[in-house]
Amino acid sequence: MSKQLFSVPIPSTNGSFTCTIPSDAQENSAIYLLTFTSPADNRLTPEFLDTFRLALDILEHNYPKGVLITTSGIQKFYSNGLELESALSSPGFFERHLNTLFRRLLTYVASYYLRIH
């Protein structure tokens, strides 16, 4: 069974980002599984993107450096992309939310592995 380290809620969708250590990871290995679930299809909204960055911050500042694997808790979708209406109606969406997450992922201190079903 995986060991849960923390969970961060996404209030707008009743979803969450949950960080666990995989059950098959060796003792003291720094392998982290970050699973996000934001029904119905993990759309990229300002709240989703901000929560993703917060989860990365928590992991970086509270746990040893290691390997980060991201995955979806929704079987059908890793993400179904932008929620276009939300993106277009949120001032500064690309600069403040989307590009900020992209920059964060590209400069993250852990090794990063993206797992797509």
N, CA and C of each residue as an Amber inpcrd file, in Angstrom:
protein
   351
   0.8370000  -1.1850000   0.0000000   0.0000000   0.0000000   0.0000000
   0.8790000   1.2450000   0.0000000   0.5160000   2.2260000  -0.7900000
   1.2640000   3.4760000  -0.8710000   1.1270000   4.2640000   0.4230000
   2.1710000   5.0250000   0.7290000   2.1410000   5.8750000   1.9160000
   1.8400000   7.3080000   1.4820000   0.7460000   7.8840000   1.9830000
   0.3800000   9.2520000   1.6330000   1.2130000  10.2360000   2.4340000
   1.7860000  11.2180000   1.7270000   2.5580000  12.2680000   2.3730000
   1.7050000  13.5040000   2.6390000   0.9270000  13.9210000   1.6400000
   0.0490000  15.0760000   1.8180000  -0.9820000  15.1100000   0.6980000
  -2.0130000  15.9030000   0.9160000  -3.0500000  16.1090000  -0.0890000
  -3.4460000  17.5840000  -0.0630000  -3.6100000  18.1630000  -1.2520000
  -3.9960000  19.5660000  -1.3710000  -5.3060000  19.6220000  -2.1530000
  -6.3600000  20.1900000  -1.5740000  -7.6520000  20.2250000  -2.2680000
  -7.7000000  21.2520000  -3.3980000  -8.5200000  20.9420000  -4.3910000
  -8.8700000  21.8880000  -5.4530000 -10.3380000  22.2310000  -5.2010000
 -10.6110000  23.2950000  -4.4600000 -11.9810000  23.5780000  -4.0190000
 -13.0060000  23.7090000  -5.1410000 -12.6130000  24.2650000  -6.2670000
 -13.5870000  24.5210000  -7.3330000 -14.1470000  23.2490000  -7.9620000
 -13.4470000  22.1140000  -7.8050000 -13.9200000  20.8620000  -8.4200000
 -14.0780000  19.7300000  -7.4090000 -13.8350000  20.0150000  -6.1380000
 -13.7920000  18.9660000  -5.1140000 -12.7450000  17.9150000  -5.4380000
 -11.7290000  18.3130000  -6.1880000 -10.6240000  17.4230000  -6.5260000
  -9.4560000  17.6440000  -5.5880000  -8.3230000  17.0340000  -5.9240000
  -7.1400000  17.1910000  -5.0860000  -5.8780000  16.7580000  -5.8190000
  -4.7590000  17.1970000  -5.2760000  -3.4440000  16.6840000  -5.6290000
  -2.9870000  15.9030000  -4.4100000  -2.6390000  14.6400000  -4.5990000
  -2.2170000  13.7930000  -3.4920000  -0.8360000  13.2410000  -3.7920000
   0.0750000  13.4130000  -2.8560000   1.4390000  12.9230000  -3.0180000
   1.6300000  11.6830000  -2.1560000   2.1170000  10.6240000  -2.7830000
   2.3680000   9.3710000  -2.0810000   3.7590000   8.8570000  -2.4210000
   4.1980000   7.8950000  -1.6330000   5.3930000   7.1240000  -1.9550000
   4.8850000   5.7800000  -2.4530000   5.2620000   5.3750000  -3.6800000
   4.7580000   4.1030000  -4.2110000   5.0860000   2.9360000  -3.2920000
   4.1830000   1.9760000  -3.2270000   4.3500000   0.8410000  -2.3220000
   5.5630000  -0.0020000  -2.6650000   5.9760000  -0.0120000  -3.9250000
   7.1240000  -0.8330000  -4.2960000   8.4470000  -0.0730000  -4.2170000
   8.4290000   1.1620000  -3.7150000   9.6600000   1.9390000  -3.5630000
  10.4660000   1.3800000  -2.3970000  11.7800000   1.3800000  -2.5610000
  12.6480000   0.8880000  -1.4980000  12.6380000   1.8580000  -0.3240000
  12.9240000   1.3240000   0.8460000  13.0010000   2.1410000   2.0580000
  13.9860000   3.2830000   1.8440000  13.6250000   4.4750000   2.2390000
  14.4520000   5.6800000   2.1380000  14.7240000   6.1410000   0.7110000
  14.0180000   5.5970000  -0.2780000  14.1910000   6.1140000  -1.6370000
  13.2610000   7.3120000  -1.7970000  13.7190000   8.2940000  -2.5210000
  12.9290000   9.5120000  -2.7000000  12.2130000   9.4490000  -4.0490000
  11.1860000   8.6280000  -4.1010000  10.3450000   8.5130000  -5.2850000
   8.9560000   8.9680000  -4.8700000   8.4490000   9.9720000  -5.5580000
   7.1670000  10.5540000  -5.1980000   6.1890000  10.4180000  -6.3530000
   4.9620000  10.0530000  -6.0320000   3.8890000   9.9480000  -7.0130000
   2.8720000  11.0390000  -6.6950000   2.7180000  11.9900000  -7.6140000
   1.7670000  13.0860000  -7.4380000   0.5720000  12.8110000  -8.3400000
  -0.5570000  12.4800000  -7.7140000  -1.7680000  12.1110000  -8.4440000
  -2.7770000  13.2380000  -8.3300000  -3.2740000  13.6870000  -9.4770000
  -4.2860000  14.7390000  -9.4420000  -5.6060000  14.2180000  -9.9670000
  -6.6560000  14.6690000  -9.3070000  -8.0190000  14.3060000  -9.6700000
  -8.8550000  15.5790000  -9.5970000  -9.3210000  16.0120000 -10.7490000
 -10.1460000  17.2110000 -10.8250000 -11.2860000  16.9320000 -11.7990000
 -12.3720000  16.3490000 -11.2710000 -13.4760000  15.9140000 -12.1400000
 -14.0180000  17.0630000 -12.9890000 -14.4190000  16.8620000 -14.1700000
 -14.6320000  15.5490000 -14.7510000 -13.4250000  15.0760000 -15.5620000
 -12.5760000  16.0030000 -16.0210000 -11.5130000  15.5630000 -16.9270000
 -10.1940000  16.3190000 -16.7580000  -9.9100000  16.7620000 -15.5310000
  -8.6390000  17.4250000 -15.2160000  -8.3380000  18.6190000 -16.1190000
  -9.3410000  19.4310000 -16.3570000  -9.1410000  20.6300000 -17.1800000
  -8.1960000  21.6010000 -16.4760000  -7.3990000  22.3080000 -17.2700000
  -6.4590000  23.2860000 -16.7390000  -7.1780000  24.6080000 -16.4950000
  -7.5240000  24.8340000 -15.2430000  -8.1630000  26.0660000 -14.7950000
  -7.1650000  26.8170000 -13.9150000  -7.4040000  28.0860000 -13.6220000
  -6.4990000  28.7880000 -12.7140000  -6.3340000  28.0560000 -11.3770000
  -7.4220000  27.5400000 -10.8200000  -7.3550000  26.8520000  -9.5260000
  -6.5370000  25.5630000  -9.6250000  -6.7330000  24.8040000 -10.6900000
  -5.9760000  23.5630000 -10.8940000  -4.4840000  23.8710000 -10.9940000
  -4.1230000  24.8480000 -11.8180000  -2.7190000  25.1880000 -12.0340000
  -2.0670000  25.7230000 -10.7640000  -2.7740000  26.5730000 -10.0240000
  -2.2280000  27.1090000  -8.7730000  -2.0430000  26.0120000  -7.7360000
  -2.9750000  25.0720000  -7.6820000  -2.8640000  23.9630000  -6.7330000
  -1.7190000  23.0400000  -7.1200000  -1.5090000  22.8350000  -8.4000000
  -0.3850000  22.0290000  -8.8830000   0.9260000  22.6550000  -8.4020000
   1.0800000  23.9720000  -8.5840000   2.2950000  24.6560000  -8.1290000
   2.4560000  24.5570000  -6.6160000   1.3630000  24.6910000  -5.8750000
   1.4300000  24.5740000  -4.4200000   1.9050000  23.1810000  -4.0140000
   1.3920000  22.1490000  -4.6700000   1.8220000  20.7780000  -4.3650000
   3.3200000  20.6110000  -4.6340000   3.8160000  21.1910000  -5.7230000
   5.2510000  21.1290000  -6.0170000   6.0530000  21.8520000  -4.9450000
   5.5630000  23.0040000  -4.4900000   6.2470000  23.7540000  -3.4330000
   6.3130000  22.9530000  -2.1380000   5.2110000  22.3370000  -1.7620000
   5.1790000  21.5340000  -0.5310000   6.1880000  20.4060000  -0.6240000
   6.1990000  19.7210000  -1.7410000   7.1270000  18.6000000  -1.9210000
   8.5730000  19.0800000  -1.8890000   8.8620000  20.1470000  -2.6070000
  10.2400000  20.6370000  -2.6760000  10.7630000  21.1070000  -1.3250000
   9.9310000  21.7850000  -0.5500000  10.4090000  22.4050000   0.6860000
  10.2840000  21.5270000   1.9300000   9.5940000  20.3900000   1.8270000
   9.3850000  19.5670000   3.0180000   9.9130000  18.1420000   2.9230000
  10.4040000  17.7440000   1.7500000  10.8470000  16.3630000   1.5640000
  12.1740000  16.3440000   0.8190000  12.9580000  15.2650000   0.9840000
  14.2400000  15.1690000   0.2800000  14.0450000  15.1960000  -1.2390000
  15.0500000  15.7160000  -1.9390000  15.0010000  15.7260000  -3.3990000
  14.9200000  14.2950000  -3.9030000  14.2250000  14.1170000  -5.0260000
  14.0900000  12.7750000  -5.5690000  13.4630000  12.7910000  -6.9410000
  12.7960000  11.7240000  -7.2600000  12.1260000  11.5600000  -8.5450000
  10.6410000  11.8350000  -8.3520000  10.0730000  12.6290000  -9.2520000
   8.6540000  12.9540000  -9.1910000   7.9450000  12.3560000 -10.3930000
   6.9190000  11.5840000 -10.1310000   6.0760000  11.0040000 -11.1730000
   4.6970000  11.6270000 -11.0130000   4.1560000  12.1820000 -12.0980000
   2.8000000  12.7220000 -12.0330000   1.8650000  11.8020000 -12.7980000
   0.6650000  11.6810000 -12.2950000  -0.3340000  10.8490000 -12.9570000
  -1.7240000  11.3730000 -12.6210000  -2.6850000  10.8800000 -13.3490000
  -4.0710000  11.2770000 -13.1360000  -4.8090000  10.2140000 -12.3450000
  -5.6770000  10.6570000 -11.4660000  -6.5480000   9.7360000 -10.7540000
  -7.8040000   9.4180000 -11.5480000  -7.9400000  10.0390000 -12.7150000
  -9.0760000   9.7910000 -13.6020000  -8.5770000   8.9110000 -14.7370000
  -9.1060000   7.7140000 -14.8410000  -8.5960000   6.7310000 -15.7900000
  -8.5710000   7.2130000 -17.2360000  -9.5880000   7.9110000 -17.6670000
  -9.7080000   8.2600000 -19.0810000  -8.8010000   9.4230000 -19.4950000
  -8.4660000  10.3290000 -18.5770000  -7.7370000  11.5370000 -18.9460000
  -6.5350000  11.7740000 -18.0460000  -5.3990000  12.1370000 -18.6660000
  -4.3360000  12.7730000 -17.8970000  -4.8170000  14.2080000 -17.6760000
  -5.0900000  14.8890000 -18.7700000  -5.7680000  16.1850000 -18.7360000
  -6.4270000  16.3880000 -20.0850000  -7.5900000  16.9800000 -20.0710000
  -8.2870000  17.2610000 -21.3180000  -8.0090000  18.6930000 -21.7800000
  -6.9150000  19.2760000 -21.2920000  -6.4700000  20.5780000 -21.7610000
  -7.1040000  21.7530000 -21.0450000  -6.9550000  22.9000000 -21.6700000
  -7.4780000  24.1360000 -21.0880000  -8.9910000  24.1180000 -21.0010000
  -9.4870000  24.6910000 -19.9330000 -10.9070000  25.0300000 -19.8900000
 -10.9600000  26.4170000 -20.5210000 -11.1940000  26.4320000 -21.8270000
 -11.0190000  27.6330000 -22.6330000 -11.8110000  28.8310000 -22.1180000
 -13.0500000  28.6190000 -21.7480000 -13.8730000  29.7300000 -21.2560000
 -13.2520000  30.3650000 -20.0160000 -12.7710000  29.5310000 -19.1160000
 -12.1290000  30.0220000 -17.8980000 -10.8290000  30.7510000 -18.2320000
 -10.0560000  30.1870000 -19.1480000  -8.7850000  30.8080000 -19.5330000
  -9.0040000  32.1880000 -20.1430000  -9.9740000  32.2850000 -21.0180000
 -10.2210000  33.5550000 -21.7010000 -10.8590000  34.6020000 -20.7930000
 -11.5790000  34.1650000 -19.7700000 -12.2410000  35.1210000 -18.8800000
 -11.3950000  35.4880000 -17.6610000 -10.2530000  34.8430000 -17.4870000
  -9.3700000  35.1410000 -16.3530000  -8.2540000  36.0680000 -16.8190000
  -8.2520000  37.3280000 -16.3710000  -7.1930000  38.2500000 -16.7860000
  -5.8120000  37.6960000 -16.4290000  -4.9070000  37.7150000 -17.3910000
  -3.5490000  37.2440000 -17.1390000  -3.4210000  35.7430000 -16.9850000
  -4.3960000  34.9810000 -17.4730000  -4.3830000  33.5250000 -17.2790000
  -3.0620000  32.8980000 -17.7170000  -2.6160000  33.2170000 -18.9090000
  -1.4130000  32.5690000 -19.4330000  -0.1720000  32.9980000 -18.6640000
  -0.0280000  34.2690000 -18.3840000   1.1530000  34.7610000 -17.6810000
   1.1650000  34.3470000 -16.2100000   0.0270000  34.4620000 -15.5410000
  -0.0250000  34.2270000 -14.0910000  -0.2340000  32.7740000 -13.7030000
  -0.8340000  31.9870000 -14.5610000  -1.1780000  30.6160000 -14.1730000
  -0.4760000  29.5620000 -15.0390000  -0.7690000  29.5520000 -16.3330000
  -0.2520000  28.4920000 -17.1990000   1.2630000  28.5760000 -17.3960000
   1.7610000  29.7270000 -17.8240000   3.2020000  29.8580000 -18.0520000
   3.9930000  29.7250000 -16.7550000   3.4060000  30.1540000 -15.6510000
   4.0690000  30.0220000 -14.3520000   4.2480000  28.5490000 -13.9900000
   3.2280000  27.7290000 -14.2610000   3.3750000  26.2940000 -13.9990000
   4.3960000  25.6760000 -14.9440000   4.3440000  26.0170000 -16.2150000
   5.3260000  25.4760000 -17.1640000   6.7460000  25.8120000 -16.7190000
   6.9760000  27.0580000 -16.3150000   8.2960000  27.4740000 -15.8390000
   8.6920000  26.6660000 -14.6060000   7.7400000  26.4600000 -13.7220000
   8.0050000  25.7080000 -12.4840000   8.3920000  24.2660000 -12.7970000
   7.6880000  23.6420000 -13.7280000   8.0020000  22.2600000 -14.0920000
   9.3760000  22.1550000 -14.7520000   9.7150000  23.1230000 -15.5820000
  10.9980000  23.0840000 -16.2810000  12.1830000  23.3370000 -15.3660000
  11.9600000  23.9950000 -14.2440000  13.0600000  24.3110000 -13.3310000
  12.9600000  23.5490000 -12.0150000  12.0800000  22.5710000 -11.9450000
  11.8650000  21.8360000 -10.6950000  13.1220000  21.0830000 -10.3020000
  13.4110000  21.0140000  -9.0160000  14.6720000  20.4450000  -8.5370000
  14.7130000  18.9200000  -8.5570000  13.5890000  18.2680000  -8.7040000
  13.5610000  16.8020000  -8.7430000  13.6420000  16.3290000 -10.1880000
  14.0560000  15.0840000 -10.3590000  13.9100000  14.4670000 -11.6680000
  12.4150000  14.3320000 -11.8890000  11.9760000  14.4780000 -13.1020000
  10.5440000  14.5410000 -13.3640000  10.1790000  13.5310000 -14.4340000
   9.1750000  12.7420000 -14.1660000   8.7080000  11.7310000 -15.1090000
   7.2150000  11.9030000 -15.2630000   6.7690000  12.0390000 -16.4850000
   5.3580000  12.2250000 -16.7730000   4.7830000  10.8960000 -17.2270000
   3.8130000  10.3880000 -16.5150000   3.2100000   9.1040000 -16.8480000
   1.8360000   9.3550000 -17.4480000   1.6930000   8.9660000 -18.6940000
   0.4170000   9.1270000 -19.3750000  -0.1570000   7.7500000 -19.6330000
  -1.4110000   7.5460000 -19.2830000  -2.0590000   6.2510000 -19.4950000
  -2.2920000   6.0790000 -20.9750000
